Amino acid sequence: VHAIEDSCPHAGSSLAGGTLEGAVVRCPTHGLPFDVCSGRMPGNPGLAVARYPVQVESGRVRVGTQARKDG
C-alpha cells in the first residue's frame, strides 16, 4: 500500500483519475508516469511527487501527513 500526492508536478493535474499499471500511475492529463513506491518518474528521477508514510494495522490503512520527496 502506497500513498502519493494527488498533484502532477508538470501541470498540477489530479493523479486520482490516472491509470495504474503495476506500480506506475499515469497522469490522466498528459500521461506522465510516476512510480507509487518511490514517487519518481521512471527515466527522469528528478521529477517526482511526494510520498506519504502508510501503516496497515488490523485491516485499516493509516496515511501520515508528513510528505517525503527523497525517493
Secondary structure as UniProt FT lines:
FT   STRAND          3..4
FT   TURN            9..11
FT   TURN            16..17
FT   STRAND          19..21
FT   TURN            22..23
FT   STRAND          24..26
FT   TURN            28..30
FT   STRAND          33..35
FT   TURN            36..38
FT   STRAND          40..41
FT   TURN            42..43
FT   STRAND          44..48
FT   STRAND          51..52
FT   STRAND          54..57
FT   TURN            58..59
FT   STRAND          60..63
//
